[in-house]
Each structure stands twice: as C-alpha cells, then as structure tokens.
Amino acid sequence: MRSKAPLVLMEQMVMLLVFALAAALCLQAFVQSDAQSGRAQARDRAVVLCQSTAEVLRATGGDFEQAARLLGGDGAGEDSLMIDYREDWTAADGTMRYTLGACRVESGVPGLGKAEVWVRDEAEEDELFRIAVAWQEVNVHG
C-alpha cells in the first residue's frame, strides 16, 4: 500500500499558495485605498482653501497684497499671490508640499475684477482644485 502523505502535502502547499495570493491582493487593495483617501483629504482641504481665498479676494476688492496678509502669507504682488504650505497645511518657509496661487485675469467687463485661484500638490505635480472668482471694482472719485 502506497503512502498518501505526498499527495496531502502537495494539496496543503497549493492551498497555502492560494491564501498567500489572496492576502497579497487584499494588502494591495488596502494600500491603494489609503493612498486614495489621502488624496481625497488633500483635495477637500484645497477646496476649502480656494473658497476662503476667493472670499478674501472678493472682500478686499481684489487687493492681492491685503488678501495674502489675511491668509497668513507674504508672497503677493499687485495682480497675484502665492503661499506655500507644508504637508500639515501650515505656512511653509522652506520645504513645501502644497502651493496656493491666485492671479488676476481679464474679465472683459468694465468694473468687474476676476481671478483664478488654485492649489497645487507639488510632490505629486498635480493641481488639486481651481476656482474662478469675480468682484465688483469700485472706483473712488475725488
């Protein structure tokens, strides 16, 4: 009578291989899910930051320098602003992960100011969110 031990051992090896492949697929799904969740969280934060910047630009009548000060940054000119943020979304003075930018664009309508506001993930080299903002420009006559 022949021993069935080699056949049982072979069957156990095949089952172990199947379970190992299933575990590898599950692990890969969890890793991708975590990365996707991180990207979604960054995008949500970028949306809020763009909306806040748009509201500040509207409130200041398109004064980019004042808007940058109110937003906690100092990188502004007459027609644009740039503020860098670290990984934890605090203002960066050196190493940065995200960049908030805004620049004036031509509206084509007298008395209407317009700008584009965006947040870019510098590590992924990807724009997270972009929004257009417009405001009424008031001319002071003396």
MINU-677283 format. One record per residue (C-alpha): residue number from 1; residue in one letter; x, y, z. Coordinates in nm, 2 decimals. Layout:
residues N
SITE     k   r        u        v        w
SITE   NUM   A        X        Y        Z
...
This chain:
residues 142
SITE     k   r        u        v        w
SITE     1   M     0.00     0.00     0.00
SITE     2   R     0.14     0.34    -0.10
SITE     3   S     0.15     0.64     0.14
SITE     4   K    -0.08     0.93     0.07
SITE     5   A     0.14     1.18     0.26
SITE     6   P     0.30     1.33    -0.05
SITE     7   L    -0.04     1.40    -0.21
SITE     8   V    -0.17     1.56     0.11
SITE     9   L     0.14     1.77     0.14
SITE    10   M     0.11     1.89    -0.22
SITE    11   E    -0.26     1.98    -0.16
SITE    12   Q    -0.16     2.18     0.15
SITE    13   M     0.11     2.36    -0.05
SITE    14   V    -0.14     2.46    -0.32
SITE    15   M    -0.39     2.59    -0.06
SITE    16   L    -0.11     2.79     0.11
SITE    17   L    -0.02     2.95    -0.22
SITE    18   V    -0.39     3.04    -0.29
SITE    19   F    -0.42     3.20     0.05
SITE    20   A    -0.09     3.39     0.01
SITE    21   L    -0.21     3.53    -0.33
SITE    22   A    -0.54     3.63    -0.17
SITE    23   A    -0.36     3.81     0.12
SITE    24   A    -0.13     3.99    -0.13
SITE    25   L    -0.43     4.12    -0.32
SITE    26   C    -0.61     4.23    -0.01
SITE    27   L    -0.30     4.41     0.11
SITE    28   Q    -0.26     4.59    -0.22
SITE    29   A    -0.63     4.70    -0.20
SITE    30   F    -0.58     4.84     0.15
SITE    31   V    -0.26     5.03     0.04
SITE    32   Q    -0.44     5.18    -0.26
SITE    33   S    -0.74     5.27    -0.05
SITE    34   D    -0.52     5.45     0.20
SITE    35   A    -0.35     5.65    -0.08
SITE    36   Q    -0.68     5.74    -0.24
SITE    37   S    -0.81     5.85     0.10
SITE    38   G    -0.51     6.08     0.15
SITE    39   R    -0.56     6.23    -0.20
SITE    40   A    -0.92     6.30    -0.13
SITE    41   Q    -0.84     6.46     0.21
SITE    42   A    -0.59     6.69     0.04
SITE    43   R    -0.83     6.78    -0.23
SITE    44   D    -1.10     6.86     0.03
SITE    45   R    -0.86     7.08     0.21
SITE    46   A    -0.76     7.25    -0.12
SITE    47   V    -1.13     7.32    -0.19
SITE    48   V    -1.18     7.49     0.14
SITE    49   L    -0.86     7.69     0.10
SITE    50   C    -0.96     7.80    -0.25
SITE    51   Q    -1.30     7.91    -0.14
SITE    52   S    -1.16     8.10     0.15
SITE    53   T    -0.91     8.28    -0.08
SITE    54   A    -1.19     8.36    -0.32
SITE    55   E    -1.40     8.51    -0.04
SITE    56   V    -1.10     8.72     0.09
SITE    57   L    -1.03     8.85    -0.27
SITE    58   R    -1.39     8.95    -0.30
SITE    59   A    -1.39     9.11     0.04
SITE    60   T    -1.07     9.31    -0.03
SITE    61   G    -1.19     9.41    -0.38
SITE    62   G    -0.91     9.23    -0.55
SITE    63   D    -0.63     9.36    -0.33
SITE    64   F    -0.39     9.07    -0.36
SITE    65   E    -0.14     9.21    -0.10
SITE    66   Q    -0.40     9.25     0.16
SITE    67   A    -0.55     8.91     0.08
SITE    68   A    -0.21     8.75     0.13
SITE    69   R    -0.17     8.91     0.47
SITE    70   L    -0.52     8.80     0.57
SITE    71   L    -0.44     8.45     0.46
SITE    72   G    -0.12     8.43     0.66
SITE    73   G     0.13     8.46     0.37
SITE    74   D     0.35     8.73     0.23
SITE    75   G     0.41     8.63    -0.13
SITE    76   A     0.19     8.87    -0.32
SITE    77   G     0.21     9.13    -0.59
SITE    78   E    -0.03     9.37    -0.74
SITE    79   D    -0.20     9.10    -0.96
SITE    80   S    -0.11     8.77    -0.80
SITE    81   L    -0.03     8.58    -0.48
SITE    82   M     0.15     8.26    -0.39
SITE    83   I     0.15     8.09    -0.05
SITE    84   D     0.34     7.77     0.03
SITE    85   Y     0.22     7.51     0.28
SITE    86   R     0.38     7.21     0.44
SITE    87   E     0.25     6.86     0.45
SITE    88   D     0.03     6.95     0.76
SITE    89   W    -0.11     7.26     0.58
SITE    90   T     0.08     7.51     0.79
SITE    91   A     0.25     7.80     0.62
SITE    92   A     0.59     7.69     0.49
SITE    93   D     0.91     7.90     0.50
SITE    94   G     1.13     7.63     0.35
SITE    95   T     1.02     7.28     0.24
SITE    96   M     0.68     7.29     0.09
SITE    97   R     0.42     7.04    -0.02
SITE    98   Y     0.13     7.25    -0.14
SITE    99   T     0.11     7.59    -0.32
SITE   100   L    -0.19     7.82    -0.31
SITE   101   G    -0.19     8.06    -0.60
SITE   102   A    -0.42     8.33    -0.74
SITE   103   C    -0.38     8.56    -1.03
SITE   104   R    -0.59     8.83    -1.19
SITE   105   V    -0.74     8.76    -1.53
SITE   106   E    -0.90     8.99    -1.77
SITE   107   S    -1.28     8.99    -1.72
SITE   108   G    -1.37     9.18    -2.04
SITE   109   V    -1.63     9.38    -1.85
SITE   110   P    -1.55     9.73    -1.71
SITE   111   G    -1.58     9.74    -1.33
SITE   112   L    -1.56     9.37    -1.29
SITE   113   G    -1.25     9.21    -1.14
SITE   114   K    -1.17     8.85    -1.20
SITE   115   A    -0.91     8.60    -1.08
SITE   116   E    -0.83     8.23    -1.09
SITE   117   V    -0.74     8.06    -0.75
SITE   118   W    -0.58     7.72    -0.73
SITE   119   V    -0.40     7.48    -0.50
SITE   120   R    -0.13     7.25    -0.64
SITE   121   D     0.03     6.94    -0.48
SITE   122   E     0.40     7.00    -0.56
SITE   123   A     0.50     6.65    -0.46
SITE   124   E     0.26     6.48    -0.69
SITE   125   E     0.29     6.76    -0.95
SITE   126   D    -0.09     6.78    -0.97
SITE   127   E    -0.34     7.06    -0.94
SITE   128   L    -0.59     6.97    -0.66
SITE   129   F    -0.85     7.23    -0.72
SITE   130   R    -0.92     7.55    -0.92
SITE   131   I    -1.19     7.81    -0.89
SITE   132   A    -1.27     8.14    -1.06
SITE   133   V    -1.37     8.44    -0.85
SITE   134   A    -1.52     8.78    -0.96
SITE   135   W    -1.59     9.10    -0.77
SITE   136   Q    -1.72     9.45    -0.85
SITE   137   E    -1.44     9.71    -0.86
SITE   138   V    -1.53    10.04    -0.71
SITE   139   N    -1.35    10.35    -0.84
SITE   140   V    -1.32    10.63    -0.58
SITE   141   H    -1.37    10.97    -0.74
SITE   142   G    -1.24    11.28    -0.56
